[in-house]
Amino acid sequence: MSFGGIESNETKNENISVKKSTFNGLIIGLIAITGIAMFFAGSYVLNSDSDKISQEELQDAISKLEIKILQNQLPTTQPTSPVKISADNDPIIGNPDAKISIIEFSDFQCPFCARFHVQTLPLILEEYIDEGKVNLVFRDFPIQSIHPNAFPASVAAECANEQGKFREMHDKLFDNQNQWNRQQTADAVLMFNQYAEEIKLDQEKFESCLSNGKYIDEIKKDLEDGRDYGVSGTPGFFIGNDKIGYVELKGAQPFDSFKKVIDAQLDA
């Protein structure tokens, strides 16, 4: 059972029923994929005591671990008072001068983040963002330990942003999450290049930006800031502005939960 649709990146000790060789391979895999270089290497051939693990076994083991993580989440809570949060210089959807900002810490490979994109964001866009009252600031929080393609997806979105098409790449990544979600990273990157072509980016500039990992430091800063703000899972939201502070809302909450906080902040 999940609470509020939060994908946690902190695990407790759990007994996961997988064969020993798969478990050993999984642990090695989780250690390996935390290195940024592995995101772009596209290689998941692992070895543990001379036992090889296939990509299919690895993905199955990761999926089981992810389920365990999701089963051990804390209930959604909100702080009793507004907090101070920085929007940094991250991509903005909507009017940059809107009274209220929704600062989202998100992971492109997170299923709950995709749920927010599909079910809730369109309603927020219609009632608030398209009306110029609210904007959405997207800050990256890729959970590397269970989402090996999330970091390069964040780089792809940042590379699209420098050509003025963050929103288009953002939508492509979430709309097609099931397409690239379980691919080897090298194959996922090829799909990101395809999306760039579909949204009519300068392909040479995009591919150079992506392959060079131009925005790795920027994404790492988002991660560090998110941890400083107490973000432990995705999606995580902070709603408000610098003057009145921000109210935290955790998880892929329904539209009514966002509406309650947004309306209160607009009236503040």
LUMSEVEX-138987 format. One record per residue (C-alpha): x, y, z; residue in three letters. Coordinates in steps of 0.2 Angstrom, whole numbers, plus 2048, in hexadecimal, padded with zeros to 3 digits. Last residue first. Layout:
BEGIN
XYZALA...
***
This chain:
BEGIN
7F58AF807ALA7E68AD7FBASP7F18A57EELEU7F989A7FBGLN7E8894801ALA7E28917EFASP7F28877EBILE7F187C7FBVAL7DF8777F8LYS7E18757E6LYS7F086A7E8PHE7E685E7F3SER7D785F7E7ASP7E285A7D8PHE7E68497E0PRO7F78467E8GLN80583F7DFALA8118407EEGLY81584D7FCLYS80E85E7FDLEU81986B806GLU81487D809VAL81F88A803TYR82489B80AGLY8198AB80AILE8268B7802LYS8308AA7F8ASP8218A27F0ASN8158947F3GLY8138817F0ILE8218757F3PHE81F8647EBPHE8268527ECGLY8248457DFPRO82E83C7E3THR8378367F3GLY84283C802SER84084F800VAL846857810GLY84A86880ATYR85D86480BASP859854801ARG85185E7F4GLY85F86A7F3ASP86C85C7F1GLU8628547E3LEU85F8647DAASP8728677DBLYS8758567D4LYS86A85B7C5ILE87486B7C2GLU8848617C3ASP87E8557B6ILE8788627AATYR88586079CLYS88584D79DGLY89084E78DASN885841784SER87584B787LEU87C85C783CYS884855773SER87484C76EGLU86A85C771PHE875867767LYS87685B758GLU863858759GLN85E86B759ASP84D867761LEU83E863756LYS83285B764ILE83384B75AGLU84684C758GLU84984E76BALA83D83F76ETYR848835763GLN85883A76CASN84F83677DPHE84B825775MET85E822771LEU861827783VAL855819789ALA85F80C77EASP86F811787ALA867810797THR8607FF795GLN84E800793GLN8427FD7A2ARG83A80F7A2ASN83D814790TRP82B80F789GLN82280F799ASN82782179CGLN82082778BASN814834792ASP8208397A0PHE82F83B794LEU826843786LYS81D850792ASP82E85579AHIS835856788MET828862782GLU82886C792ARG83B86E792PHE83A875780LYS844886781GLY85487F779GLN85D87F78AGLU84D876791ASN850868785ALA86186578CCYS85986679EGLU84C859799ALA85A84D792ALA86484F7A1VAL85584A7ACSER85283B7A1ALA8658377A3PRO8628377B6PHE85282D7B6ALA85881E7ACASN85F8157BAPRO84F8167C5HIS85180C7D4ILE8618127DCSER8628227D2GLN85282A7D9ILE8528397CDPRO84E8497D6PHE84D8577C9ASP8458677CCARG83686D7C2PHE82F87E7C6VAL81C87F7C2LEU81388F7C1ASN8048967C9VAL7F78A47C5LYS7FB8A77B3GLY7EA89F7AEGLU7F28917A4ASP7FB88D7B5ILE7EC88D7C0TYR7DC8857BBGLU7E187C7ABGLU7F38787AFLEU7EE8727C0ILE7E28667B8LEU7EE8607ABPRO7FB85D7BALEU7F08517C3THR7ED8417B9GLN7FA83F7ACVAL8098497B4HIS8058447C6PHE8048327C0ARG8148337B7ALA81C83A7C8CYS81482B7D0PHE81C81F7C4PRO82E8267C7CYS8398267B7GLN8398397B4PHE83D83C7C7ASP83684C7CFSER83885A7DBPHE82A8667D7GLU82A8787DCILE81887E7DAILE81A8917D8SER80D89E7DDILE80B8B07D8LYS8108AD7C6ALA81E8B67BFASP8268A87B6PRO8168A47ADASN8148927A9GLY81F8837AAILE8308887B1ILE84187F7AFPRO84D8817BDASP8578907C2ASN85688D7D5ASP84488C7DBALA84A88E7EDSER83F8887FCILE83B89180CLYS82F888817VAL81C88B81BPRO81688582CSER80E875833THR81786A827PRO80D85F81CGLN80C84C81ETHR80983E812THR80A82D81APRO81B82481BLEU82081880EGLN824806810ASN81A7FD802GLN8228087F5LEU8348027FAILE82E7F07F9LYS8277F37E8ILE8377FB7E2GLU8417EC7E8LEU8367E17DELYS8387EC7CFSER84B7EC7D1ILE84B7D97D2ALA8417D87C2ASP84C7E57B9GLN85C7DB7BELEU8557CA7B9GLU8507D27A8GLU8617D97A6GLN8697C87A9SER8737C47B8ILE8847BB7B7LYS88A7B07C4ASP89D7B07C6SER89C7B47D8ASP8927C37D3SER8947CA7C2ASN8897D87BALEU8867DC7A7VAL87B7EC7A9TYR8837F779CSER87B807795GLY88B811798ALA88182179APHE87981E7ABPHE8888157B1MET8928257B0ALA88782C7BDILE88C81F7CAGLY87C81A7D4THR87A80C7C7ILE8898027CDALA8838017DFILE8717FC7DALEU8787EF7CEGLY8847E77DBILE8757E67E7ILE86A7DF7D9LEU8777D27D4GLY8787CB7E5ASN8657CA7E6PHE8647C17D5THR8727B57DBSER8697B27EBLYS8587AF7E4LYS84A7BC7E7VAL83E7BD7F5SER8427CF7FDILE8447CF810ASN8457E1814GLU8517ED81DASN84A7FF81ALYS84B80980ATHR84D81B807GLU84A8217F5ASN8378227F8SER82A8247EAGLU81B82D7F1ILE80A82A7EBGLY8008317F9GLY803822804PHE8078117FCSER800800800MET
***
